[in-house]
Amino acid sequence: MHTDIEYDAFLADIFAAGVVLYAMALSDYPWTCTRAGSCSMFDFIHSWGFPEFIKNRKCRAASKTYIVQVLSPSLCELVEGLLELHPEERFCLGEQLALAWTMCLSSRSLVVGTCCRATH
């Protein structure tokens, strides 16, 4: 999106839905900017991938808890597919997303372990 290359707005919306889902589940954003070199968290995902990111990133509200300990594997897979940095590999709202969402709904819980939301 930060280049002159054309992009598919539908796939950009899928990416935005991934950011919203991440924010809803963790009460935090995955990064502050998607421009290369502007955000260390985005650069980490770009270099190492989302699975490594959630293994190494702690929840903001529960600073001793890693994201991978909080989200169910199905929800992690769904968010990873929505936040795929390569649009051609990103989940679409077709069979892949329906399958991933079905897996999320069939699991005991979307969130496991300690919730990252700040307590009031």
N, C-alpha and C positions, 0 to 999 in steps of 0.2 A: 504494500500500500504506500510505502514511502519512496516509490520509484515511479518512473514514467511508464512502466509496463502495465498493460491492461490487466484487470483482475475481474473475477466473477463476484459480483455483489452478493449473490446467494451464498457462496462459500464464505464470504466475509461475514455474513449474518450468522452462519453456523459457528464460526470462530467466536463471534461476540456472544452467542448463546453459551459457549463453553466458559467464557469469562464470567458471565452471569451465574452459571451453575456453580462454578468454583467459589465465587463470592458468597452465594447463598449457603453453601455447605460449610465454608470456613470463616465467614465474616471478614474476609480479607481479599485483596486482589492478588493474582499470581505475580504481577510485575507492575512497574510504574510506566513503562514505555516499551513499544515494540520496535523502536529504531535501534539498529545494531550499534553497540557501544554506549548506549544511553542508560541501560539498566542491567546490573550484574545478574539479576534473577532471570531476565529474558535471555541474556547471553549464555547463562548456564544451561537453560533448557535447549537453546539452539545447539550447543556443543555436546551435551550429555544426554538430552532427552527428558521427557516428563517423568518417567519412572524413577530415574536417579534424583531428579529435583525433589520429589515428594519423600524420598528416603533421607534426604539431607536437609530439608527445610522444616523448621519447627513452626508450630502454630503460634500466631502472634499472641493470642490471649492465654495460651497454656504453653509457656516458653520451654518447658521441659519435654513436651510431647511433639513427636514428628508427625507430619501430615499422613504418612503411610500408616501410622498407628490409629488414625481417627476415621479415615474413609474406608468403606468396604471395597474389596477388590473390584467389584462390578462398577461401582461409582468411579473409581480411579480409571478404569478402562474407558468408561463413557467420556469422562472429562478429557482424558488423553486423546481420544478420537476426535473430539470437538476442537481441541486446541492444537491439533496437528499443524505444524508450521508450513508444511508443503500442501497447498490446497488440493492438489490432485490425489492426495492420500487421506484427506480429511473425511470424517464421517459425513454422510449426507442424510437427509431425512427419509431415506428409503429403507431398504432391508437392513443395512448395517446398524443404523441408529435404532430401529425397532427391535432388533435382536439384543443390542446392548441394554436398551431400556427394559426389555422383558427380563433380562438377567438381573437388573437392579431391583425390579419389583418383586421378583421371586426370592431374593435373598432376605434373610431375617431383618436386616436393617440396612439403610443406606449409609448410616454413620455408625461406626463401632468405636468402642473406647470412649475416652473423655472428649466431650464436645469442645471445639475450639472457640465457641462463642464466649464472649466476656460475660461473666455473671453480674447481675445487677443487685 
